[in-house]
Amino acid sequence: MKIRSDILRTYQSLHTWTGITAGLLLFIGFFAGSLTMFSDTINDWATPPNYQLDQVHSDKHELLLKQVLSQNPDSLKAVTVSYDENSSPIHWYGQGSARGFSMDDQIWHGTLNDQGELVAELRHVNELSMLIDYLHRSAGIIGEIGHDQAGVYVLGIAAFLYFLALVSGVIFLLPSLVKSFFALRKEKGANRFWLDSHNLVGIASLPFHIIIAITVVVFSFHDLFYGGLSQVYGDKPMFGGGEKHEEVRYDIRELATLTEIKQTIHDYAPGYEVNSIRLSGLSSAHPSASISIISDRTLMRGPHNDYVFLNPFTLEIDSSTVRNESGEQSIWAAVVTSFFGLHFGSYGGELGRWLYFVMGLGGAFLFYSGNLIWLEKRRKKQLLKQSRSSHFMANLTIGVSLGCAIGIAGVFAASKWLTLTSWNINIAYMWIYYLLFFVTLAGAFIYGAARFSILSLQILAVLCLIIPTNSVIAFVLPSIGIWAPDSLGDLGIELGAVGFALASLYALKHAKCRVYHGEENSIWYCSKLSKKEVVESFS
């Protein structure tokens, strides 16, 4: 396929500058986003075994709910009944709420003892997966605009640039696509290998990246989109379920049973399984039941579930994110569900999550390799000293990408030990992440990208290995207070940490070769320090 050279140069410039502008922000979003595919597993791993109370038999939830509502007036505001074997059978907030990312939430967990009496314990919420999701949605940019994090809007702009980079990159690559698609030409130098790898990952996962780019823009600016559409719809609800209901205050004794609620859901959405029932506003004029339902065979609105909303007294369904038994769902509700489902990968079961995990890491590699290619193309091969702008971008690339990875690894490595302290664990998570991130970023600028890339990869490998080492310590010294994995999911987290450590050591081996034995006119080259110079550099 032939395309005029001036057109190719235009699209190459567009691809280069949009990628460079947004790449490092998107690296954080994709790296953290890949981990959010296993957010439930991460929460289970980070939570002490005795944190969740014993689940009760399915026919005991009704008795448990009645005792909670009668003995704890605060639970009338909101209470959740869970059927998940790994969760407490019932819980309600003692402080905070389920909305947003808060670092000081406290939840009452309840269960029944052998005599059928309520046992309740107040505990802090471990927000480890929420921290990862916060980084995924905002790239860790601090501050708020309106009711959302400022980083959400910044990532929305970055995603738009990312979409332009995808389109321009495909057009630029078209003439040589067939010939060079699967070519990984190591013998032609590091720059050619990085370029071939970049092209292979980008083209192979192109549909995934287009989906993510479009959905991120929609999620970031949904208020603006909905505001624009409201000019067309007026007072008519876009998603259905907006009918005005007469304000009625019900007697709590009129509350439908959990069995009746579950049956209503099974009739409305056959093929789905009820995961939890959240009752809210039971003493208000607007009571509601939010039922979390799951199915691996369909696109789901949330990362792990769909929802049905109904009146817990009349069982009248107000709205839902699924098609009912008649196949009814508003057009916009179906569109929004598709956006959510495609972005979260909430279909295809565990295989789908693993594919999104791998492609998410591939996306992070795409942005990292794009920066390396840009730096190599700007290298002045006739001069030993490279431009300040090249050194700045190299330092920024190493500092941001490895700073993000080291920050997350540090949080995971410290997580179990933090449970032994009296500190607010979620505030400690934030301090550890940002401290490690900014120290890494500063180190890259102080010592230079080449030299510091070696040290930072060593730190990353050590932090990743600390994660399974903690479990070995827990197994050998069970009285110390931390715990070893007690499920396949927990073990998977530890094996994943080992995998990241091995990947870091592999990268370290090649980085040392490039830094100490590469071309001297490269920004990635530096000579080895003597023992005296090492001491002086830290003094």
GIZIWO-V257093 format. One record per backbone hydrogen bond with DSSP energy under -0.5 kcal/mol. NH is the residue of the N-H (numbers start at 1). CO is the residue of the C=O. Records with the same first field share a line. If there is no record, write none. Layout:
BEGIN
NH = CO, CO
END
This chain:
BEGIN
8 = 4
9 = 5
10 = 6
11 = 7
12 = 8
13 = 9
14 = 10
15 = 11
16 = 12
17 = 13
18 = 14
19 = 15
20 = 16
21 = 17
22 = 18
23 = 19
26 = 22
27 = 23
28 = 24
29 = 25
30 = 26
31 = 27
32 = 28
33 = 29
34 = 30
35 = 31
36 = 32
37 = 33, 34
38 = 35
39 = 36
42 = 38
43 = 39
44 = 40
45 = 41
46 = 42
47 = 43, 44
51 = 48
52 = 48
60 = 57
61 = 58
64 = 60
65 = 61
66 = 62
67 = 63
68 = 64
69 = 65
70 = 66
71 = 67
72 = 68
75 = 72
76 = 73
77 = 74
78 = 74
79 = 279
80 = 91
81 = 277
82 = 80, 89
83 = 275
87 = 84
90 = 110
91 = 80
92 = 108
94 = 106
95 = 106
102 = 100
106 = 95
107 = 123
108 = 92
109 = 107, 121
110 = 90
111 = 119
113 = 117
116 = 113
119 = 111
121 = 109
123 = 107
125 = 105
126 = 124
127 = 125
131 = 127
132 = 128
133 = 129
134 = 130
135 = 131
136 = 132
137 = 133
138 = 134
139 = 135
140 = 134
141 = 138
145 = 148
148 = 145
150 = 143
151 = 141
152 = 149
153 = 149, 150
154 = 150
155 = 151
156 = 152
157 = 153
158 = 154
159 = 155
160 = 156
161 = 157
162 = 158
163 = 159
164 = 160
165 = 161
166 = 162
167 = 163
168 = 164
169 = 165
170 = 166
171 = 167
172 = 168
173 = 169
174 = 170
176 = 173
177 = 173, 174
180 = 176
181 = 177
183 = 180
186 = 184
188 = 185
189 = 186
193 = 189
194 = 190
195 = 191
196 = 192
197 = 193
198 = 194
199 = 195
200 = 196
201 = 197
202 = 198
203 = 199
204 = 200
205 = 201
206 = 203
209 = 205
210 = 206
211 = 207
212 = 208
213 = 209
214 = 210
215 = 211
216 = 212
217 = 213
218 = 214
219 = 215
220 = 216
221 = 217
222 = 219
225 = 221
226 = 222
227 = 223
228 = 224
229 = 225
230 = 226
231 = 227, 228
232 = 229
233 = 229
234 = 230
236 = 233
248 = 246, 285
250 = 248
254 = 251
255 = 252
256 = 312
261 = 257
262 = 258
263 = 259
264 = 260
265 = 261
266 = 262
267 = 263
268 = 264
269 = 265
272 = 269
273 = 294
275 = 292
276 = 292
277 = 81
278 = 290
279 = 79, 277
280 = 288
281 = 77
282 = 76
284 = 281
288 = 280
289 = 310
290 = 278
291 = 289, 308
292 = 276, 290
293 = 291, 306
294 = 273
298 = 295
300 = 346
302 = 305
306 = 293
308 = 291
309 = 319
310 = 289
311 = 316
312 = 310
315 = 311
318 = 309
319 = 309
321 = 307
324 = 328
325 = 268
327 = 324
332 = 238
334 = 330
335 = 331
336 = 332
337 = 333
338 = 334
339 = 335
340 = 336
341 = 337
342 = 338
343 = 339
344 = 340
345 = 341
346 = 341
347 = 345
348 = 296
351 = 348
352 = 348
353 = 349
354 = 350
355 = 351
356 = 352
357 = 353
358 = 354
359 = 355
360 = 356
361 = 357
362 = 358
363 = 359
364 = 360
365 = 361
366 = 362
367 = 363
368 = 364
369 = 365
370 = 366
371 = 367
372 = 368
373 = 369
374 = 370
375 = 371
376 = 372
377 = 373
378 = 374
379 = 376
381 = 379
383 = 380
386 = 384
391 = 387
392 = 388
393 = 389
394 = 390
395 = 391
396 = 392
397 = 393
398 = 394
399 = 395
400 = 396
401 = 397
402 = 398
403 = 398, 399
404 = 400
405 = 401
406 = 402
407 = 403
408 = 404
409 = 405
410 = 406
411 = 407
412 = 408
413 = 409
414 = 410
415 = 411
416 = 412
418 = 414
419 = 415
420 = 417
421 = 418
425 = 423
428 = 424
429 = 425
430 = 426
431 = 427
432 = 428
433 = 429
434 = 430
435 = 431
436 = 432
437 = 433
438 = 434
439 = 435
440 = 436
441 = 437
442 = 438
443 = 439
444 = 440
445 = 441
446 = 442
447 = 443
448 = 444
450 = 523
452 = 448
453 = 449
454 = 450, 451
455 = 451
456 = 452
457 = 453
458 = 454
459 = 455
460 = 456
461 = 457
462 = 458
463 = 459
464 = 460
465 = 461
466 = 462
467 = 463
468 = 464
469 = 465
470 = 466
471 = 467
472 = 468
473 = 469
474 = 470
475 = 471
476 = 472
477 = 473
480 = 477
481 = 478
491 = 487
492 = 488
493 = 489
494 = 490
495 = 491
496 = 492
497 = 493
498 = 494
499 = 495
500 = 496
501 = 497
502 = 498
503 = 499
504 = 500
505 = 501
506 = 502
507 = 503
508 = 504
509 = 505
510 = 506
511 = 507
512 = 508
513 = 509
514 = 510
515 = 511
516 = 512
517 = 513
518 = 514
522 = 519
525 = 522
526 = 515
534 = 530
535 = 531
536 = 532
537 = 533
538 = 534, 535
539 = 536
END
